[in-house]
Amino acid sequence: MSEMIKMLTDACAAHGIRRGHLLPLQGLGDAELTFSAVQALDPYLKHGQCHVHAHGFLPQPVVRFTGQRDEHGALLPGFATSFVNISIIDPIDTVHEHATLIDTWIGALSRLGFHAQHVTISGSLAVWRRAPVAGITLRFHHEGRELGDAVLLWNSEDPSKLASDIGSGLERLAWLLTHRTWAKVVYDTLAEQADIRVLDAVRTATLIVGTGIGPASRGPGSAVRRLLRNEAERIGGLGVSRIVRWAHTYWSGIVPLPVPWPEVCRILDTEALDHSG
């Protein structure tokens, strides 16, 4: 995964797009956790200010509880509660700049192995509105499989505040490139040894606690308790040590985690035991 990020970073840098500073996982503004790299543009897009939290190419770890699930509550292939949102996010002046950034992204995807001749862009030019932001979303596909999207955004009251958000999920790109199962791509050999829902919960909780957010009854730390409470019975006697160590290594390859894995393991073990009763 880190090699994929390096290739995308180099491809963007070749077009003058620098790697931006990552957002803290603890959400900015009224968000408890960071759920999308585009939140870096909130001051500019939502509040009409002249600055942003970050811009450029961002391989941003995020936590999102909106993944599609089956009738039993299990996440469908292609979805995980935590993943790396890889995006080009930038304030722009014209729609032409947006089109240029789309071209840059297609070139970056080509470096990974998604050849441009097999990439298609589809969607509607209908404007969606979620006050105070409006936008148009187009979707990338490679041989019929969805890669990600390109979103043109602007402030509803001041359309001169224009921005691009173009990207995908790192794990999704790896899935489509390798033709392995989603579970094997995201959880590696652990996919054969533990329930996928447990792996998803502990992987996400490791990211949250590893960044320094402790379990709590309210605020961003409440996500940890929610994750472990939902999977307490499935965790059972399995314990979390091996999963935490693996997940901590994965996330550390994306962003340094200030809390070492043994401490994360201790915290999550304690929480899992508290909820198992």
C-alpha positions, -999 to +999 in steps of 0.1 A: +000+000+000+028+024+009+043+018-026+010+027-042+010+060-022+045+067-033+036+062-070+006+084-067+026+111-048+053+111-075+027+112-103+010+142-087+043+159-080+052+157-117+022+179-124+031+204-096+006+189-070+024+185-037+015+161-010-005+180+016-005+177+054-029+151+067-058+161+089-060+149+125-083+119+129-102+138+156-127+157+134-125+194+128-154+216+134-185+197+144-173+163+131-162+138+158-139+120+134-124+128+100-145+109+074-132+125+042-102+143+029-124+170+015-131+183+051-097+200+047-116+225+024-143+234+049-131+269+059-130+278+022-161+260+009-184+262+039-174+295+055-161+316+026-127+320+042-095+323+022-076+295+039-079+257+040-066+231+065-047+213+037-046+209+000-028+189-027-025+152-027-038+136+005-036+099+015-060+106+044-070+078+069-107+082+076-134+066+097-169+063+081-198+043+094-219+046+062-205+016+043-231-006+025-241-037+044-260-069+036-292-081+053-272-095+082-253-063+089-220-073+074-202-048+052-203-056+015-171-061-005-156-027-013-165-012+020-147-009+054-153+014+084-118+027+082-098+032+050-073+056+033-091+083+013-066+092-015-076+125-031-065+156-049-082+184-031-076+220-042-093+254-044-095+263-080-105+294-101-121+278-132-139+246-143-110+242-168-087+237-138-110+209-126-108+192-159-070+195-159-069+179-124-091+150-137-066+144-165-038+144-139-056+118-118-062+096-148-024+098-155-017+089-119-041+059-121-023+048-153+010+046-133-007+021-110-019+000-139-053+014-146-046+022-183-064+053-196-079+035-226-100+014-202-110+043-179-144+058-184-161+088-167-199+089-163-225+106-143-249+135-143-243+172-146-272+178-123-262+200-094-267+186-059-269+209-029-261+203+008-261+237+023-238+256+022-221+236-006-232+226-040-215+203-065-214+180-095-202+144-092-187+123-120-175+087-114-145+069-127-148+032-139-121+008-151-135-020-172-169-015-157-157-014-120-160+018-100-126+034-092-137+066-075-151+100-083-144+136-093-164+163-075-166+199-086-176+219-055-186+255-047-200+276-020-238+281-027-238+317-018-204+326-034-198+303-065-164+320-069-153+297-040-147+268-063-128+235-055-119+200-068-121+168-048-109+139-070-100+105-057-108+070-044-100+046-016-065+031-015-078-003-005-104-002-033-077+005-059-056-023-045-086-046-047-093-038-083-057-040-093-049-074-078-082-092-084-079-107-050-109-109-027-118-078-008-112-096+025-077-107+015-067-072+003-079-054+035-072-081+061-045-102+045-041-137+060-062-127+091-092-130+068-090-167+071-086-167+109-112-143+123-147-129+116-145-101+091-167-079+113-143-084+142-113-075+119-131-044+107-139-032+142-105-038+157-087-024+127-107+008+130-104+010+168-066+005+164-065+036+142-085+057+165-067+047+197-033+047+180-038+084+171-043+092+208-081+092+210-091+072+241-124+053+245-151+075+260-188+076+265-191+108+243-172+125+215-147+108+191-137+082+216-173+069+217-167+053+183-142+028+200-169+017+224-195+014+197-172-007+175-162-031+203-197-033+219-212-044+185-186-072+181-180-082+218-196-116+214-176-124+182-143-113+198-150-137+227-118-157+236-101-146+204-085-116+220-072-087+200-034-087+203-025-102+170-051-081+151-040-049+168-003-055+160-011-062+124-035-032+121-010-009+139+017-019+114-007-012+085-017+023+097+018+032+107+028+027+070+003+055+062+008+079+091+030+076+123+008+065+153+019+081+185+005+054+207+026+021+205+008-011+197+012-028+231-006+002+247-033+002+221-037-036+227-040-031+264-067-004+260-087-024+235-084-056+254-098-038+285-127-024+265-135-057+249-136-074+283-159-047+296-184-052+269-182-090+268-201-093+300 
